[in-house]
Amino acid sequence: MSGAEFIAATAAILFMAFLAGWFTHWLISRITRVTRSDMDDLDKMAQELHQVEEAHDEATAYFQQREAALTNKLRETEAELEAAMDGLRNARAETEELRAYVERSKQTG
């Protein structure tokens, strides 16, 4: 093989490699190309996701507020129950004192 034939063969191989690379690049870009409708769908999904996140945040805030209100009401109810139990305890003690007084009065009288 002469020098000219070697150069021509090498040039042909390099040109074929270039064409193969270019074709591969074109094929990959064709397959992975994002269309306008795909972008519109992504924008729509992003907006919907944003709306859902806002609704979630609002629901979370509502339930935290509701939980705080219910916790406050529970504390008030527990305080009222404690006061009622104290009143009942005092009434029972007073009743026992009156019974003891009545019995002492019957025994002396």
NUKE-584694 format. One record per residue (C-alpha): x, y, z. Coordinates in nm, 3 decimals, always signed. Example, Ala and Ser with C-alpha at 12.3 -4.5 7.8 and 13.67 -1.06 7.14 Angstrom:
! residues 2
+---------+---------+---------+
:      px :      py :      pz :
+---------+---------+---------+
:  +1.230 :  -0.450 :  +0.780 :
:  +1.367 :  -0.106 :  +0.714 :
+---------+---------+---------+
//
This chain:
! residues 109
+---------+---------+---------+
:      px :      py :      pz :
+---------+---------+---------+
:  +0.000 :  +0.000 :  +0.000 :
:  +0.142 :  +0.332 :  -0.100 :
:  +0.138 :  +0.647 :  +0.105 :
:  -0.144 :  +0.801 :  -0.101 :
:  -0.362 :  +0.492 :  -0.063 :
:  -0.294 :  +0.487 :  +0.312 :
:  -0.392 :  +0.853 :  +0.344 :
:  -0.708 :  +0.795 :  +0.136 :
:  -0.803 :  +0.489 :  +0.345 :
:  -0.741 :  +0.678 :  +0.669 :
:  -0.944 :  +0.976 :  +0.542 :
:  -1.229 :  +0.742 :  +0.443 :
:  -1.226 :  +0.574 :  +0.786 :
:  -1.222 :  +0.908 :  +0.966 :
:  -1.503 :  +1.038 :  +0.744 :
:  -1.710 :  +0.725 :  +0.820 :
:  -1.642 :  +0.772 :  +1.195 :
:  -1.751 :  +1.135 :  +1.163 :
:  -2.072 :  +1.032 :  +0.984 :
:  -2.143 :  +0.761 :  +1.244 :
:  -2.094 :  +1.014 :  +1.528 :
:  -2.307 :  +1.274 :  +1.357 :
:  -2.585 :  +1.020 :  +1.292 :
:  -2.572 :  +0.902 :  +1.655 :
:  -2.592 :  +1.259 :  +1.781 :
:  -2.885 :  +1.332 :  +1.548 :
:  -3.064 :  +1.013 :  +1.659 :
:  -3.016 :  +1.082 :  +2.030 :
:  -3.128 :  +1.445 :  +1.997 :
:  -3.431 :  +1.330 :  +1.798 :
:  -3.528 :  +1.076 :  +2.063 :
:  -3.474 :  +1.302 :  +2.364 :
:  -3.617 :  +1.618 :  +2.208 :
:  -3.872 :  +1.794 :  +2.426 :
:  -4.176 :  +1.913 :  +2.235 :
:  -4.382 :  +2.223 :  +2.308 :
:  -4.676 :  +2.008 :  +2.420 :
:  -4.447 :  +1.832 :  +2.668 :
:  -4.341 :  +2.169 :  +2.807 :
:  -4.706 :  +2.280 :  +2.830 :
:  -4.788 :  +1.961 :  +3.018 :
:  -4.498 :  +2.020 :  +3.256 :
:  -4.611 :  +2.379 :  +3.315 :
:  -4.966 :  +2.263 :  +3.383 :
:  -4.845 :  +1.996 :  +3.627 :
:  -4.623 :  +2.253 :  +3.801 :
:  -4.919 :  +2.489 :  +3.844 :
:  -5.139 :  +2.209 :  +3.976 :
:  -4.865 :  +2.102 :  +4.216 :
:  -4.832 :  +2.459 :  +4.337 :
:  -5.208 :  +2.482 :  +4.394 :
:  -5.210 :  +2.152 :  +4.581 :
:  -4.920 :  +2.266 :  +4.800 :
:  -5.106 :  +2.587 :  +4.881 :
:  -5.419 :  +2.389 :  +4.968 :
:  -5.208 :  +2.159 :  +5.184 :
:  -5.055 :  +2.455 :  +5.365 :
:  -5.399 :  +2.607 :  +5.422 :
:  -5.534 :  +2.276 :  +5.553 :
:  -5.234 :  +2.236 :  +5.780 :
:  -5.280 :  +2.588 :  +5.918 :
:  -5.654 :  +2.525 :  +5.970 :
:  -5.594 :  +2.199 :  +6.153 :
:  -5.323 :  +2.354 :  +6.370 :
:  -5.562 :  +2.635 :  +6.460 :
:  -5.840 :  +2.386 :  +6.527 :
:  -5.609 :  +2.173 :  +6.739 :
:  -5.507 :  +2.477 :  +6.943 :
:  -5.872 :  +2.571 :  +6.998 :
:  -5.963 :  +2.218 :  +7.101 :
:  -5.663 :  +2.195 :  +7.332 :
:  -5.768 :  +2.521 :  +7.494 :
:  -6.124 :  +2.397 :  +7.534 :
:  -5.995 :  +2.072 :  +7.683 :
:  -5.788 :  +2.264 :  +7.937 :
:  -6.089 :  +2.476 :  +8.029 :
:  -6.305 :  +2.167 :  +8.067 :
:  -6.040 :  +1.997 :  +8.282 :
:  -6.020 :  +2.309 :  +8.501 :
:  -6.399 :  +2.312 :  +8.536 :
:  -6.397 :  +1.942 :  +8.623 :
:  -6.127 :  +1.998 :  +8.882 :
:  -6.332 :  +2.282 :  +9.034 :
:  -6.643 :  +2.065 :  +9.036 :
:  -6.452 :  +1.779 :  +9.199 :
:  -6.318 :  +2.018 :  +9.465 :
:  -6.670 :  +2.144 :  +9.529 :
:  -6.800 :  +1.788 :  +9.556 :
:  -6.517 :  +1.697 :  +9.793 :
:  -6.598 :  +1.998 : +10.011 :
:  -6.970 :  +1.916 : +10.007 :
:  -6.898 :  +1.557 : +10.113 :
:  -6.674 :  +1.677 : +10.394 :
:  -6.941 :  +1.921 : +10.508 :
:  -7.204 :  +1.646 : +10.490 :
:  -6.988 :  +1.421 : +10.705 :
:  -6.937 :  +1.702 : +10.955 :
:  -7.315 :  +1.761 : +10.970 :
:  -7.383 :  +1.388 : +11.018 :
:  -7.130 :  +1.373 : +11.295 :
:  -7.284 :  +1.682 : +11.455 :
:  -7.635 :  +1.533 : +11.429 :
:  -7.520 :  +1.205 : +11.583 :
:  -7.345 :  +1.386 : +11.866 :
:  -7.660 :  +1.590 : +11.922 :
:  -7.872 :  +1.272 : +11.937 :
:  -7.636 :  +1.108 : +12.184 :
:  -7.631 :  +1.406 : +12.417 :
:  -7.994 :  +1.490 : +12.384 :
+---------+---------+---------+
//
